[in-house]
Amino acid sequence: MEKICVFCGEKPENKNKEHILPQWLLKLTGDPNRIVKFGTVNGKTIKFNWKQFTAPACTKCNDRYANFEAEIKTIIEKICFKEEINGREALKVLNWLDKVRIGLWLNYYFLEQNKGGIIPRLCIDNRSGKKDRFLQIHFLESETHSKGLNAFGVETFLFQYNPSSFALKINNLLLINGSTDFMISENCGFPFPKNIEVIKNGQLSLSGWVYNRETNLDIYGMNLRKAALTLYQPIQTELTNLFNFYNDSYLILNCLDRDKKIGNIFLLEDNQLKSIYELEKKIKYNSITGNDVSYIGEIVSQVYQLQINVIKNLKFKQENRFAREIELNKEYAEFYTKFHEYNNIVDKN
């Protein structure tokens, strides 16, 4: 397979290597040289140390993100110690998770020799901040500050076809992240199509547009477990046929950049979605008590179910195209749900 730059998607110039999970994160979570497993090829388990987990990159592209990684390091460290962040910092976390999610997707594409049989058309530059996305922050309860780094959901066939959602555990912090076309537009009262048909290699045909300005909480019919912080951001910047919608007062009020069709961040608070208008203002964390307390396995299982729901929301010419892959995801979800008694629980904060 021909190597492409993880950032720009072109053949790497002055070839460099990008650490998909940055070195500062590896050091924060333990020994950068520790051995981990990265899926399988021809039935054999792929093993690397974290420090060798790299993807091809242009030197210039890699350098472009150096300052951004320095900024995000400070923000992630704040979150790890339960310090509140503001709206601008939250946007940077969402951008960083776009970068990590697509980077992991491309890296698994190369490592597992394109097990999904796709033609990769995404890269970090053309995907970051371009589609609906959400973020959940969960704090894990532990008597000690346990170290460790885990990514969940990136090993599946469904993720290889559509890198829609994953989870990242950083020590006692668990981040749930999702992003794909119209994932939360309906939730935030933005225009969305009822019918999404896949034409070829990820290209979509959209019809049955709905715009009612009403908000709701469920993502693809899923009511996610309560988190210390849940943020949604509708983004439709790649669409060219929605200009009339964006002249409406609701969208004018709730967009960070109306011309680019980039919505505000919406905060889930008291079972309501509230648009954030003051980006400099600190965002308070929720307290998790009573029936809202979850085990980490229960939360992680939602990533695998969400990947299923994303695929089921799409219409394919070939019916039941992903039937086998969906069943595999169900097995992952069931495994983590049943295994939760051996894992940390969400901090009662």
N, C-alpha and C positions, 0 to 999 in steps of 0.2 A: 504493500500500500504506500502511496505517495504521502510523504509527510507535509503537513501544512502548519503554518504559524497559528497557535492557539488564540492569538489576539486578532489578527487581520484576516486569517483564512487563506493567505497566499503562501507560495513557496518561501520558506524562511530566508531572509537576507542576512548575511553575517551571522550565521546560525548560532543561536543561543539556546539556553534551557530555562523554562519557567517552572518554578516550584508551584504546583497547583495549590497545595496547602503551604503557605509561605513559611519560611524558616523561623520567623519570629513566633508563629503559632506552634510549630514543632517543638521549639525550646520551652514555650509556655506550658506545654502539656507533657513533657518528659524528655527522654533521650532521643534526639533527632535521628539516631542510627538504629532505633529499635525496629525489629522485623515485624511486618504485618502482611496480611494476605490481600490480594487484589483480584479475586475472581479466578476463572479457570480458562485454559485453552486445551482443546483435545483431551479433556478429562484430567488434566494436570493443574494443580494449584499454582497460581503465580504468586511468588513471594519477593518482596523488596524491603529495604529499609526505607523509612519515611523520607529520608534525605534524598534518596534516589528517585522519588516519585515525581518525575518531571515530564514536561511536554515540550515539543519543538516551538521555538519562538524566534522572531527577528530581534536582533539586539536593540534596535530603536523602539520597537513595540514594548519590549520588556522594560526598557528604561522609562517609558512614558508612565508606567504604573508604579514606579518606585515611591514617589511622594504620597500617592494614594494609600499604599500599604502602610506607610509610616503613620498616616492619619488614622487608619482603621485599627491599627494595633492599639492606640491609646483608647479608642472607643470600646473595643472588645474587652480590654482590661477593666474599664470602668464598669461595664455590664457584669463581668465576672464577680465583681465585688458589690453588686447590687446598687451601684450608683445610678441615679436617673440620667437619662439622656434627653436631648431636645429633638425637635423635628428635623433639623438639618443633619444632626448626627444619625437619626433613624434612616434618613434617605441614603446616607453613605453606607450604612449597614446593608440596606436593600441592594444597593449597587454592588457591594462586595459579594453578597450572596449570589447575585446573578453571575458574577465573575467566577466564583468558586464552583457553582453548579454546572455551568457550561464547560469550565475547565475539566472538571471530573468526568463529564459526559464525553468529551473528546479524548481524554486520556484512556478511559475504558474502551472507547472505540478502537484505539491503537493496540492496547494491551491484549484485548480479547479478540483481536483480528476481525473486527466488524461482525460480531455474532448476530447482530440484528439485521444484517444485509441492507444497510442504508447507504445513501449518498450524502455525506455530511455537507450541509450548506450553512450551518451556524458556526459562529465564532464569538469570542467575547465582545469584540467591537460592535458587531451587527445585532447582538442580542441583548446586551446590558441596557436596562431601562427602556425597553421597547414594547413590553407587553404587561398586562395585568400581573400584579404580584401581591403576595402577603407575607407577613412575618409573625411568628409567635416566639416569645421568649419564656422559657420555663427554667426556674431555679430548682436544682435537685437537692434533696435533704441528705446530709451526711455529717457524721460527727467530726470528720477530718476533711481537709481540703484535698480530695482525691484528684490525682492527675490522670489524664487520658484523653485521646482524640479518636472519635469514631464517626464515620459517615454511614448513614442508613438510606436505603432505597436506590443507591446509585448502581447496584449490581444487577438490576432486573432487566429483562428484555423490554418491558414497557418503558423504562427510563431511557433505554438506548433508542427507542423509537421516538419518544417525546420526553425530554428532560424536564418534566413538569413539577416535580416535588422531591424533596429530600430532607433529611435531618442531619444536623451536625452537633455532636456532643463535644464540648470543650471543657474539660475538667467537670465542675459541678453545674455547668450551664448547658442547656439543650435548646438549640435553635431549630424551628420548623419553618421551612421556606417553600413557597410554590410560585410558579409563574408560567402562564401560557395564555393563548388567545382567549379573551373574555372570561378569564377565570373568576373574577370578582366584579365585573362591570355591573351585572344585575344587582349584586349586593349593595353597591354604592349608588344605585339609581341612575346609572349611565346607560346609554344605548347598548343593546346587545342583540345578536341574531339568534332566533330560535333554532335555526337549521344550519349546521356546519358540516359540509361535505368535503372529504379529502379527495382531491383530484389526482395528484401525484406528488411523491416526495415532499409531503408537508404543505403543498399548495392547497388553499381552501376556497370553496365556493360558499358564500354567505347569503342567507335569505331569511325572510320572516322577521324583520327588525321590530324590536319593541323598545319603547322609551316612555317610562311612566314615573320617573323621579322617586320611586319608592325604594327604600332600603330593606334588606333582610340579612340574616346572619349565616344561614346555611350555605356552604360551598359545595355545589353539585349534590345537594341533598344531605350533606354531612354537617352535623353540629359538632365542631371541634371541641376538644376538652378545653376547659378554661385555663388560660395562661396568665402569667404575671403581666404580659403585654401582648396584645394582638393588634396588628396594623394591616390595613388594606390600602392598596393604591391602584386605581384603574388607569391604564395607559393604552391608548389607541393610536399612537403616533404614526403607525405604518399605514393606516387607512386613509384613503383620499376621497371617499364618497360620503362623508358624514358632516360636511360643512354646515348644512342647515341646522342639524341638531345643536351644533356648538354655538349657535347664535341665541340659544335659549338661556334665560336668566339663571336657571339652576346650574347649568354647566359653566356659565361665566363666573358664578360665585364659587364653584367648587373645583376650579382648575388652577394648578400652579403655572401652567403655560397652555393657554387655550389654543393658540396657533398650532402647537405641536400635539394637541389633544392629550396632555399629561395632567391627570387629575391630582387633587390634593391627597394627602395621607388621611385616611379615616381611622379613628381610634375606636375600638370596641370597649365600651364602658357602660356599666349598669345595663347590660343586654341591649344596648343601642349603639349604632354607628354614628360617630360624631366627626365632622370634618375639622381638621386642624388648620387654623388660619394663621396662627402665630408660631412660626417655625423656631423661634428662639426660646420659646417657653418649654420648661422641663415637663416631661410626660411621667405621670405617677404610675407606679406599678400597682397591680391588683393584689389583694390578699387572697390566698387560696385556702379555704377551710371546708370542713364538713364533707358533703358528697362531691365537692369539686376537686378534692385531693385525688391525684392519679399516680399510678406507677409509671415509670418511664416506658415500660413495654407497651402499656395501653396507648401512650401518646405516639410512640414510634410506629405502632401498627397502623395508625391513621395515614401515614405516608404511603404505605403500600395500597391501602384502600382508595386513597385519593388518586393514585396513578391509574387504578382500574376505572374510577368514575370519569376521569378525564378522557380516557380512550372510549368509554361507552357513550360519551357525549358527542363523539364524532361519527359521521356516517361514512361507511366505506362501500365501494362497489361490490367487494367480496364480503358477503355476510360471514360472521363468526371468524373473521380473519385472525383475531388475537385470542381465540377461545383457550388455547393451551397456555398462553402467557398469562392470561387473567387467572386461570386456576393456580398457576405457580405463585402469583402475587397473593392470592387468598391464603395459600399455605404459609407464606411469610407473615402475613397479618395475624393468622391464627397462632403461629409460633410465638410471636412477640406478646400477644395478648395472654397466652397461657404461661409464658415464662416470666411474667411481670413480678411474681412473688420473690424472685431472686435479684431484683433490681432496686435501685433507689426509688423513693417516692418524691413527688413534687413538693418542694419546700412550702410550708405553710406561711412563710414570709412574715 
